């Protein structure tokens, strides 16, 4: 038993010394190819065995003949181990280089194409992750291009919409200044109306900038949709009368929701304003609420005649106003974009669909806990 312990001790000392040398070699080669590291690992394994054997032989536990036999066996094992390590290292490095070349497609804006030849599970997992990342980057680039297009359209439309009232204000102010205005009071009323219009446009831009910047702060409280809809209908009634449009709100359930009352009133106001302006005289705008598995659906139905199917996905985009026939007399196409931003801030969603003779805008909100 004592001899066995001594043999184990001497073998451990010899193998430990070989292991320390191998660790040092790995540290020096840490920035080199994986092939070199695998060769070092294989060499450490064989050298540790040989070192332990030599130490045991030096301690006279092995005869010269036995030492020769063991050394020959270890040498053959070393040749096979090193050859296997080099082959494995070259194979892994080749697959890594293929993956590296495929990953360069990210910088060129292309999609990632995984190498066709098989690889170890870690490289295969990395390839899958790169493929998922490539798909997400492609989606991000598409969103960025769409957003940039939307911004350019918004700037163009805002510039156009500002030029007209500013030109009118300038002409009316010059007429008043020169004393050639036939009806100064009418001019002053018109100036005030144009200023209110510009003020509303600036307010919409400010609200939209807060939404895009993530700075929209909600003060949630438990309210009834019946009260919110009633206030919105009362506020939109004068405009509806002016346009000869009938407002209907007899299908509104008193469903409780956790919302910011001020922001949700703006949502309802924008939807009703949009519906009234796009509904012809003697038409009807109906607002309704109903429960659904996801919460509560609030809908506003107008008589606009419908939206082309290819334009439906863009209805809530910033600055979108559709064809000239559907362009409202005021605003810059920001109302529905604000609606979507506020609704999504409430963890809801906004949607639109065509129905017979018009459109149906739906806002889905999570229902308040009972």
C-alpha positions as CSV (number, residue, x, y, z in Angstrom):
1,X,0.0,0.0,0.0
2,X,2.9,2.3,0.9
3,X,4.5,1.7,-2.5
4,X,1.3,2.5,-4.3
5,X,0.9,5.8,-2.6
6,X,4.5,6.7,-3.3
7,X,4.0,5.8,-7.0
8,X,0.9,8.0,-7.1
9,X,2.7,10.8,-5.5
10,X,5.7,10.7,-7.8
11,X,3.5,10.4,-10.9
12,X,1.4,13.3,-9.7
13,X,4.5,15.5,-9.2
14,X,5.8,14.7,-12.7
15,X,2.4,15.2,-14.4
16,X,1.8,18.4,-12.4
17,X,5.1,19.9,-13.6
18,X,4.1,19.0,-17.2
19,X,0.7,20.6,-16.6
20,X,2.2,23.8,-15.4
21,X,4.4,24.0,-18.4
22,X,1.4,23.4,-20.6
23,X,-0.6,26.1,-18.9
24,X,2.2,28.6,-19.5
25,X,2.4,27.6,-23.2
26,X,-1.4,28.0,-23.5
27,X,-1.1,31.5,-22.0
28,X,1.6,32.5,-24.4
29,X,-0.4,31.1,-27.3
30,X,-3.8,32.5,-26.2
31,X,-3.9,34.9,-29.2
32,X,-2.8,32.3,-31.7
33,X,-4.8,29.9,-33.8
34,X,-7.0,27.3,-32.1
35,X,-4.9,24.6,-33.8
36,X,-1.9,25.6,-31.7
37,X,-3.9,25.4,-28.5
38,X,-5.3,22.0,-29.4
39,X,-1.8,20.7,-30.2
40,X,-0.6,22.0,-26.8
41,X,-3.4,20.3,-25.0
42,X,-2.6,17.0,-26.7
43,X,1.1,17.4,-26.0
44,X,0.3,18.2,-22.3
45,X,-1.7,15.0,-21.9
46,X,1.1,12.8,-23.4
47,X,3.9,14.7,-21.7
48,X,2.2,14.5,-18.3
49,X,2.0,10.7,-18.7
50,X,5.6,10.5,-19.8
51,X,6.8,12.8,-17.0
52,X,5.0,10.7,-14.4
53,X,6.4,7.6,-15.8
54,X,10.0,8.9,-15.8
55,X,9.7,10.2,-12.2
56,X,8.4,6.8,-11.1
57,X,11.3,5.1,-13.0
58,X,13.8,7.5,-11.4
59,X,12.5,6.5,-8.0
60,X,13.4,2.9,-9.0
61,X,9.8,1.6,-9.2
62,X,10.3,0.5,-12.8
63,X,12.9,-1.7,-14.4
64,X,14.8,-0.4,-17.5
65,X,12.9,-2.9,-19.7
66,X,9.5,-1.7,-18.4
67,X,10.5,1.9,-18.8
68,X,11.4,1.3,-22.5
69,X,8.1,-0.4,-23.1
70,X,6.1,2.4,-21.4
71,X,8.1,5.1,-23.2
72,X,7.5,3.5,-26.6
73,X,3.8,3.2,-25.9
74,X,3.7,6.9,-24.8
75,X,5.6,8.0,-27.9
76,X,3.1,6.2,-30.2
77,X,0.2,7.8,-28.3
78,X,1.9,11.2,-28.6
79,X,2.1,10.8,-32.4
80,X,-1.5,9.8,-32.8
81,X,-2.7,12.5,-30.3
82,X,-0.9,15.3,-32.0
83,X,-2.0,14.3,-35.4
84,X,-5.6,14.1,-34.2
85,X,-5.4,17.5,-32.5
86,X,-3.9,19.1,-35.6
87,X,-6.6,17.7,-37.8
88,X,-9.3,18.7,-35.4
89,X,-7.8,22.2,-35.1
90,X,-7.5,22.7,-38.8
91,X,-11.1,21.5,-39.3
92,X,-12.5,23.9,-36.6
93,X,-10.4,26.8,-37.9
94,X,-11.6,26.2,-41.5
95,X,-15.2,26.3,-40.3
96,X,-14.5,29.4,-38.2
97,X,-13.1,31.2,-41.2
98,X,-16.2,30.2,-43.3
99,X,-18.3,31.7,-40.6
100,X,-16.2,34.8,-40.4
101,X,-16.6,35.4,-44.2
102,X,-20.3,34.8,-44.0
103,X,-20.6,37.3,-41.1
104,X,-18.9,40.0,-43.2
105,X,-22.2,40.3,-45.1
106,X,-23.5,42.3,-42.1
107,X,-21.3,45.2,-43.0
108,X,-22.4,45.1,-46.6
109,X,-26.1,45.3,-45.6
110,X,-26.8,41.8,-47.0
111,X,-28.5,38.9,-45.3
112,X,-26.4,36.3,-43.4
113,X,-25.9,33.0,-45.2
114,X,-24.8,30.2,-43.0
115,X,-22.0,27.9,-44.3
116,X,-23.3,24.8,-46.0
117,X,-20.8,22.4,-44.5
118,X,-21.4,21.0,-41.0
119,X,-19.7,22.4,-37.9
120,X,-19.4,21.7,-34.2
121,X,-22.4,22.4,-32.1
122,X,-21.0,25.7,-30.7
123,X,-20.2,27.0,-34.2
124,X,-23.6,25.8,-35.4
125,X,-25.3,27.7,-32.5
126,X,-23.3,30.8,-33.3
127,X,-24.3,30.5,-36.9
128,X,-28.0,30.3,-35.9
129,X,-27.6,33.3,-33.7
130,X,-26.0,35.3,-36.5
131,X,-28.8,34.3,-38.8
132,X,-31.4,35.6,-36.2
133,X,-29.4,38.7,-35.7
134,X,-29.2,39.3,-39.5
135,X,-33.0,38.9,-39.7
136,X,-33.5,41.4,-36.9
137,X,-31.0,43.9,-38.5
138,X,-32.9,43.6,-41.8
139,X,-36.1,44.4,-40.1
140,X,-34.5,47.3,-38.3
141,X,-33.1,48.6,-41.6
142,X,-36.6,48.4,-43.2
143,X,-38.1,50.3,-40.3
144,X,-35.4,52.9,-40.5
145,X,-36.0,53.4,-44.2
146,X,-39.7,53.6,-43.7
147,X,-39.2,56.1,-40.8
148,X,-36.8,58.2,-42.9
149,X,-39.3,58.3,-45.8
150,X,-42.1,59.2,-43.4
151,X,-39.9,62.0,-42.0
152,X,-39.2,63.4,-45.4
153,X,-42.9,63.4,-46.3
154,X,-43.7,65.0,-43.0
155,X,-41.2,67.8,-43.6
156,X,-42.6,68.4,-47.1
157,X,-46.2,68.4,-45.9
158,X,-45.5,70.6,-42.9
159,X,-43.7,73.1,-45.1
160,X,-46.6,73.2,-47.5
161,X,-49.2,73.5,-44.8
162,X,-47.3,76.3,-43.1
163,X,-46.7,78.3,-46.2
164,X,-50.4,78.8,-47.0
165,X,-51.6,80.2,-43.6
166,X,-48.4,82.3,-43.3
167,X,-48.9,83.8,-46.7
168,X,-52.5,84.6,-45.8
169,X,-51.5,86.1,-42.5
170,X,-48.9,88.2,-44.2
171,X,-51.3,89.5,-46.8
172,X,-54.0,90.3,-44.2
173,X,-51.5,92.1,-41.9
174,X,-50.2,94.2,-44.7
175,X,-53.7,95.1,-45.7
176,X,-54.5,96.2,-42.2
177,X,-51.2,98.1,-41.9
178,X,-51.8,99.9,-45.1
179,X,-55.4,100.7,-44.2
180,X,-56.9,99.1,-47.3
181,X,-58.8,96.4,-45.5
182,X,-62.5,96.7,-46.4
183,X,-63.6,94.9,-43.2
184,X,-60.9,95.0,-40.5
185,X,-63.0,93.0,-38.1
186,X,-63.3,90.2,-40.6
187,X,-59.6,90.3,-41.2
188,X,-58.9,90.1,-37.5
189,X,-61.2,87.1,-37.0
190,X,-59.5,85.4,-40.0
191,X,-56.1,86.1,-38.5
192,X,-57.2,84.6,-35.2
193,X,-58.5,81.5,-36.9
194,X,-55.2,81.0,-38.8
195,X,-53.2,81.5,-35.6
196,X,-55.4,78.9,-33.9
197,X,-54.8,76.5,-36.8
198,X,-51.0,77.0,-36.5
199,X,-51.2,76.6,-32.8
200,X,-53.0,73.3,-33.2
201,X,-50.4,72.1,-35.7
202,X,-47.5,73.0,-33.3
203,X,-49.3,71.2,-30.5
204,X,-49.6,68.1,-32.6
205,X,-45.9,68.2,-33.5
206,X,-45.0,68.6,-29.8
207,X,-47.2,65.7,-28.8
208,X,-45.7,63.5,-31.6
209,X,-42.2,64.4,-30.6
210,X,-42.9,63.4,-27.0
211,X,-44.3,60.1,-28.2
212,X,-41.3,59.3,-30.5
213,X,-38.9,60.3,-27.7
214,X,-40.6,58.0,-25.2
215,X,-41.2,61.1,-23.0
216,X,-45.0,60.6,-22.9
217,X,-45.9,60.3,-19.2
218,X,-49.2,58.8,-18.4
219,X,-51.3,59.5,-15.3
220,X,-53.4,56.4,-15.2
221,X,-56.7,56.3,-13.3
222,X,-59.8,54.1,-13.4
223,X,-62.5,55.7,-15.6
224,X,-65.5,54.6,-17.5
225,X,-65.5,54.6,-21.3
226,X,-69.1,55.8,-21.2
227,X,-67.9,59.1,-19.7
228,X,-65.0,59.5,-22.0
229,X,-67.1,58.9,-25.1
230,X,-69.8,61.2,-23.8
231,X,-67.3,64.0,-23.4
232,X,-65.7,63.4,-26.8
233,X,-69.1,63.4,-28.5
234,X,-70.1,66.7,-26.8
235,X,-66.8,68.3,-27.9
236,X,-67.2,67.1,-31.5
237,X,-70.9,68.0,-31.9
238,X,-70.3,71.6,-33.1
239,X,-68.0,70.5,-35.9
240,X,-70.4,67.7,-36.8
241,X,-73.3,70.1,-37.1
242,X,-71.1,72.4,-39.2
243,X,-70.4,69.6,-41.7
244,X,-73.9,68.2,-41.6
245,X,-72.7,64.9,-40.1
246,X,-74.8,62.9,-37.6
247,X,-73.0,61.6,-34.5
248,X,-74.2,58.3,-33.0
249,X,-73.1,56.8,-29.7
250,X,-75.9,54.6,-28.5
251,X,-73.8,51.4,-28.4
252,X,-71.4,52.5,-25.7
253,X,-71.0,50.2,-22.7
254,X,-69.9,51.6,-19.3
255,X,-66.7,49.5,-19.3
256,X,-64.0,50.5,-16.8
257,X,-60.5,51.1,-18.1
258,X,-57.2,52.2,-16.6
259,X,-56.1,55.1,-18.8
260,X,-54.8,58.6,-18.8
261,X,-58.1,60.5,-19.2
262,X,-56.5,63.6,-20.9
263,X,-54.5,61.6,-23.4
264,X,-57.4,59.2,-24.2
265,X,-59.7,62.2,-24.7
266,X,-57.2,63.3,-27.3
267,X,-57.4,59.9,-29.0
268,X,-61.2,60.0,-29.2
269,X,-61.1,63.6,-30.4
270,X,-58.7,62.9,-33.2
271,X,-60.6,59.8,-34.3
272,X,-63.9,61.8,-34.4
273,X,-62.3,64.8,-36.1
274,X,-60.8,62.5,-38.7
275,X,-64.2,60.7,-39.2
276,X,-66.2,63.9,-39.4
277,X,-64.0,65.6,-42.0
278,X,-64.0,62.6,-44.2
279,X,-67.7,61.8,-44.1
280,X,-69.9,63.7,-46.6
281,X,-72.8,65.8,-45.5
282,X,-75.9,63.8,-44.3
283,X,-73.5,61.0,-43.4
284,X,-73.1,59.3,-40.0
285,X,-70.2,58.8,-37.7
286,X,-70.8,56.1,-35.1
287,X,-68.8,55.3,-32.0
288,X,-69.2,52.1,-30.0
289,X,-67.5,50.0,-27.3
290,X,-67.5,46.3,-26.6
291,X,-65.7,43.8,-24.5
292,X,-63.3,41.3,-26.2
293,X,-60.9,38.6,-25.0
294,X,-58.0,41.1,-25.1
295,X,-59.8,43.8,-23.1
296,X,-62.0,46.5,-24.6
297,X,-62.5,47.6,-28.2
298,X,-63.5,51.2,-29.0
299,X,-64.5,51.8,-32.6
300,X,-65.3,54.8,-34.7
301,X,-67.0,54.2,-38.0
302,X,-67.2,56.8,-40.7
303,X,-68.7,57.2,-44.3
304,X,-65.5,58.1,-46.1
305,X,-66.1,55.6,-48.9
306,X,-63.1,53.4,-47.9
307,X,-59.3,53.4,-48.2
308,X,-57.4,51.7,-50.9
309,X,-56.1,48.3,-49.6
310,X,-52.5,49.2,-50.4
311,X,-52.8,52.3,-48.2
312,X,-54.3,50.6,-45.2
313,X,-50.9,49.7,-43.6
314,X,-49.8,53.3,-43.8
315,X,-52.9,55.0,-42.3
316,X,-51.2,55.5,-38.9
317,X,-47.9,56.5,-40.3
318,X,-46.6,60.0,-39.4
319,X,-47.6,62.5,-42.1
320,X,-49.8,60.1,-44.1
321,X,-52.9,61.7,-45.6
322,X,-53.7,59.5,-48.5
323,X,-55.0,60.8,-51.8
324,X,-55.9,64.4,-52.4
325,X,-59.6,63.6,-52.0
326,X,-59.1,62.3,-48.5
327,X,-56.8,65.2,-47.4
328,X,-58.5,67.1,-44.6
329,X,-58.6,70.9,-44.8
330,X,-56.4,71.3,-41.8
331,X,-53.6,69.5,-40.1
332,X,-50.5,67.7,-41.4
333,X,-51.5,64.1,-41.2
334,X,-50.4,63.8,-37.5
335,X,-53.7,63.0,-35.8
336,X,-53.8,59.3,-36.5
337,X,-50.0,58.9,-35.7
338,X,-50.7,60.5,-32.4
339,X,-53.6,58.1,-31.8
340,X,-51.4,55.1,-32.4
341,X,-48.6,56.5,-30.2
342,X,-50.9,57.2,-27.2
343,X,-52.7,53.8,-27.6
344,X,-49.5,51.9,-27.7
345,X,-48.3,53.8,-24.6
346,X,-51.4,52.3,-22.9
347,X,-50.2,48.8,-24.0
348,X,-53.0,48.7,-26.5
349,X,-53.2,48.7,-30.3
350,X,-54.9,50.7,-33.1
351,X,-56.2,49.3,-36.3
352,X,-58.3,50.2,-39.3
353,X,-60.4,48.2,-41.8
354,X,-62.8,49.0,-44.6
355,X,-66.5,48.3,-44.2
356,X,-69.4,49.0,-46.5
357,X,-69.4,52.6,-47.4
358,X,-66.6,53.7,-45.1
359,X,-63.9,52.8,-42.6
360,X,-63.8,51.4,-39.1
361,X,-61.0,52.6,-36.7
362,X,-60.6,50.3,-33.7
363,X,-58.7,51.0,-30.5
364,X,-58.1,48.0,-28.3
365,X,-57.3,48.7,-24.6
366,X,-56.6,46.3,-21.7
367,X,-59.7,46.2,-19.4
368,X,-59.3,47.4,-15.9
369,X,-59.1,44.8,-13.2
370,X,-62.4,44.2,-11.5
